[in-house]
C-alpha cells in the first residue's frame, strides 16, 4: 500500500486487490461523489477531489455543452459515470462523460450498463495532482474515443487510435482539433482556461460561443 499526498487531494494506492474489493467500494461510496475509484488488474486507486478540480471541471464542461449548442449537435451528459469491464478487470470514473455522436443510442436507456452499452464519445479527465495510476490504458480498453485531459490548468485532446472498440491494444494520440466537436481546438480552449480567475465564467463562455460562431460563418 502507498499513499501519495497532494495539496487538497489524496491518493490511496492499493495493490493485489481482487475485483470484488473494487465493486464493494463502488457500492459503499456510491453517494460520496467527492471520491474517484479506479481499478486496473489488481491495482486500486482512491482519490479525493479538491475544489480546484471541481471548479475547473465545471468550466470545461460548460464549454463542451456550449460547443454542441453552437454546432447543432445533440448531447447527453452524465457527470462522473462508472465505466468498467469485469472480464478485462478494469474500471474507472471520468470527471465528466458525454455522448454526442452516439447520443441517440443512450437517450431512452432505463439504466446504463457499461458491459452492454456504448461508451461515452467524450470524457473529461482532470489530472490536478498527477494520479499514480495511468488511466489512459483503462480508457482504451473501455473503448472511449476521445479524452480531454486537463493537466496544470491546460487541456490536451487525445483520440483513441484505431476505430474498433474491441481493439484492446489501442492507445491515444494528441490532436489539435476535437473529433467529437469539429472546429474546437486546444489553442482556443487553453486561451480561455488561462484567463479563468481573471474573467468570470459566463464571460468566458460567451467569448467561446462568439468565436465558434465566427468560425462557422467563415
C-alpha positions in Angstrom: 0.0 0.0 0.0 1.3 3.5 -0.8 -0.2 6.9 0.0 0.6 9.9 -2.3 -0.5 13.3 -0.8 -1.0 16.4 -2.9 -2.4 19.8 -1.9 -6.1 19.2 -1.1 -6.2 15.9 -2.9 -5.1 12.5 -1.5 -4.4 9.3 -3.5 -4.6 5.9 -1.8 -3.0 3.2 -4.0 -3.5 -0.5 -3.2 -2.1 -3.4 -5.0 -3.1 -7.1 -5.4 -6.7 -6.3 -4.7 -9.5 -8.6 -6.2 -12.2 -7.3 -8.4 -14.7 -7.8 -5.6 -13.0 -5.2 -3.5 -13.4 -2.7 -6.2 -17.1 -3.4 -6.7 -17.7 -3.4 -3.0 -16.1 0.1 -2.6 -18.2 1.4 -5.5 -21.3 0.3 -3.7 -20.1 1.6 -0.3 -19.2 5.1 -1.6 -21.9 5.4 -4.3 -23.3 8.5 -2.7 -19.9 10.2 -1.9 -19.2 11.9 -5.2 -16.0 13.6 -3.8 -14.2 10.3 -4.4 -13.0 8.7 -7.6 -12.2 5.0 -7.6 -10.2 3.3 -10.4 -9.2 -0.3 -10.9 -6.6 -1.8 -13.2 -6.0 -5.6 -12.9 -5.4 -5.7 -9.2 -4.3 -2.1 -8.6 -6.9 0.0 -6.9 -6.7 3.8 -6.5 -9.0 6.1 -4.5 -8.7 9.8 -5.0 -10.3 12.6 -3.0 -11.4 15.6 -5.1 -10.3 19.2 -4.5 -12.3 22.4 -5.0 -9.7 23.4 -7.7 -10.6 20.2 -9.7 -14.3 20.8 -9.4 -14.2 24.4 -10.4 -12.0 23.8 -13.5 -14.1 20.7 -14.5 -17.3 22.8 -14.4 -15.8 25.4 -16.8 -14.6 22.8 -19.2 -17.9 21.0 -19.2 -19.7 24.3 -19.9 -17.5 24.9 -22.9 -18.4 21.4 -24.2 -22.1 22.0 -23.8 -21.8 25.4 -25.4 -20.0 23.9 -28.4 -22.7 21.3 -29.0 -25.3 24.1 -29.0 -23.4 26.3 -31.4 -22.6 23.3 -33.7 -26.1 22.0 -33.6 -25.1 18.6 -32.1 -27.0 16.5 -29.7 -25.6 15.8 -26.2 -26.3 13.6 -23.2 -24.1 14.3 -20.2 -24.0 12.1 -17.1 -21.3 13.6 -15.0 -19.0 11.0 -13.3 -20.2 7.7 -14.7 -18.7 4.4 -13.6 -17.2 2.6 -16.6 -15.9 -1.0 -16.1 -15.2 -4.3 -17.7 -15.2 -7.3 -15.4 -13.6 -9.6 -18.0 -10.8 -7.1 -18.6 -10.5 -6.3 -14.8 -10.5 -2.6 -15.4 -12.8 0.3 -14.3 -12.8 4.0 -13.5 -14.9 7.1 -13.3 -14.2 10.1 -15.6 -14.7 13.5 -14.2 -17.4 14.1 -16.8 -18.8 12.0 -19.6 -20.8 12.9 -22.7 -22.5 11.2 -25.6 -22.6 13.3 -28.7 -22.3 11.3 -31.9 -24.0 8.3 -30.2 -26.5 10.3 -28.1 -29.5 8.6 -29.7 -28.2 5.2 -28.6 -28.5 6.2 -24.9 -31.3 8.7 -25.0 -34.0 6.3 -23.7 -31.9 3.8 -21.7 -33.7 3.0 -18.4 -30.2 2.4 -16.9 -26.7 2.5 -18.3 -24.8 -0.8 -18.2 -21.2 -0.4 -19.1 -20.8 -4.1 -20.0 -23.5 -3.8 -22.7 -24.0 -0.1 -23.7 -21.8 2.1 -25.9 -19.1 4.1 -24.0 -19.3 7.9 -24.0 -17.9 9.7 -27.0 -16.0 12.3 -24.9 -14.8 12.3 -21.4 -13.1 14.9 -19.2 -10.1 13.7 -17.2 -8.8 16.1 -14.6 -5.2 15.4 -13.6 -4.8 18.1 -11.0 -2.4 16.3 -8.7 -0.9 13.7 -11.1 -2.6 10.4 -10.2 -0.4 7.4 -9.5 -2.4 5.1 -11.7 -2.1 5.5 -15.5 -5.8 5.7 -16.5 -5.3 6.1 -20.3 -4.9 2.3 -20.9 -8.1 1.8 -19.0 -10.0 4.2 -21.2 -8.6 2.5 -24.2 -9.8 -0.9 -23.1 -13.2 0.6 -22.4 -13.4 2.0 -25.9 -13.7 5.7 -25.1 -13.0 7.6 -28.4 -11.8 10.9 -27.1 -10.4 12.4 -23.8 -10.0 16.0 -22.8 -7.2 15.7 -20.3 -6.5 18.7 -18.1 -3.1 19.0 -16.6 -1.9 22.1 -14.7 -4.8 24.1 -16.0 -4.3 23.3 -19.7 -6.1 20.8 -21.8 -4.9 18.2 -24.3 -7.2 16.5 -26.7 -6.5 12.7 -27.0 -8.1 10.4 -29.5 -8.1 6.7 -29.5 -6.0 5.0 -32.1 -8.0 2.6 -34.4 -11.7 2.5 -35.0 -12.5 -0.9 -33.4 -13.6 -0.5 -29.8 -12.7 -4.2 -29.3 -9.0 -3.5 -30.1 -7.6 -3.8 -26.5 -4.1 -2.8 -27.7 -5.3 0.7 -28.8 -3.8 3.8 -27.3 -4.3 7.6 -27.6 -2.7 10.2 -29.8 -2.8 14.0 -29.2 -4.7 16.2 -31.7 -5.2 19.9 -32.0 -8.9 19.7 -33.1 -11.6 17.7 -31.3 -13.2 14.9 -33.3 -16.3 15.0 -31.2 -16.6 18.7 -31.6 -15.3 19.8 -35.0 -13.8 23.3 -35.1 -13.0 23.3 -31.3 -9.2 23.5 -30.9 -6.9 23.1 -27.9 -5.4 26.5 -28.7 -8.8 28.2 -28.3 -9.8 26.3 -25.1 -6.5 26.9 -23.5 -6.6 30.6 -24.3 -9.8 30.8 -22.3 -8.7 28.5 -19.4 -5.6 30.6 -18.9 -7.8 33.6 -18.1 -10.0 31.8 -15.5 -9.8 33.6 -12.2 -9.3 36.9 -14.1 -12.6 36.8 -16.0 -15.9 35.3 -14.7 -17.1 32.1 -16.2 -20.2 33.5 -18.1 -17.9 36.0 -19.9 -15.5 33.2 -20.9 -18.3 31.0 -22.2 -19.8 33.9 -24.2 -16.5 34.6 -25.8 -16.1 30.9 -26.7 -19.5 30.9 -28.3 -18.8 34.0 -30.3 -15.5 32.6 -31.6 -17.3 29.4 -32.7 -20.0 31.4 -34.5 -17.3 33.3 -36.4 -15.6 30.1 -37.4 -18.9 28.6 -38.6 -19.8 31.7 -40.5 -16.4 31.6 -42.3 
